[in-house]
Amino acid sequence: MNNKVFGNEQLVSTLEAMSGTGRTAHSLILYGEKGCGRKTIAKYYTKLLMCGNKSGDKPCGVCETCRSIDEDRHPDVSIVHKSGKLGGFSVETISDVARDAYVMPNNSSGVKVYIFGDCDNFDPRPQNKLLKLIEEPPDYAYFIFTAQSKSAFLPTIISRCVCFGVAQCSDDEALEALSCFGCETDDSRKAVDSFHGNIGRCLEYISDEELRNKVDLTKSLADSIINKDEYHLNSVIFPVSRERRDAIEILSMLDLLVRDAAVLGKDPDAATIGCCREHAKRLSEALTAYQAIRIHMHIERAKRAIDSNVSLPLVLAALCSDIIDI
Ligand SMILES: [Zn+2]
């Protein structure tokens, strides 16, 4: 099961072709939304590089090497720990990786892999330090970076990496994946209704009550907008004013619903990407496309204000009144 990558067929076959011809990239950037499979693909590439299967397809997914990579316990595959400010990597960590990378691997594949996950807050200083290492890596060393966007990296780093976008898969593929993970059909359907082909987010939805509550809260916000009820909007959004990250997450989900409403206003059969098609449909009946765009702009502005440390209750109260005034 772990060996299967859902969706992203073209990316997977490019990686397979690279390994088949021996022209493997030493530094890889996998970028895309969190939960859409960046880490799974990073591990798939690692298994392609290291799988011990001599006859038949690689990666086999069942040999000791493949299994130990899947279970994060292969001694020559390092998931580099976060150490810098805001969950980035410190200069010291990069120095440690560089030192370690010059120690020969001790396994039959003769390969060593370093995976740097979620590089979204990677400071320029450690990146510059990293540059030397990926410019002239030891023959056996590989470096894989994941981030939401390529722009998390310095242009000098990007120019030395092969970059691939990772996309979420289709709703059907997500349902198949969730069933392979042993999720109940009912739970899987609800999860895919909310998070579509983002398997990571779907799994999180099924296992994490907090995320389910956030989805419900987002739908309540949409209800208040549909009913033009500022009091309700304020009272629903108030509990969010304690935690910046939660506020950003809920506003992002609301933004997607508003985006869907604008799209459905033009084409009622269009595909939606937000957490509830039904709410998007009702929003599209309550708002003109122009109003939806205005709400989107207010949400964007509120998110920027939250990012730049403006008082959270203040930002949310202003947003509520802006939304009702559109
Ligand atoms: Zn294998």
Residues whose N, C-alpha, C, O or C-beta is under 5 A from the ligand:
A	BS01	ZN	C51 G52 N53 P59 C60 G61 V62 C63 C66
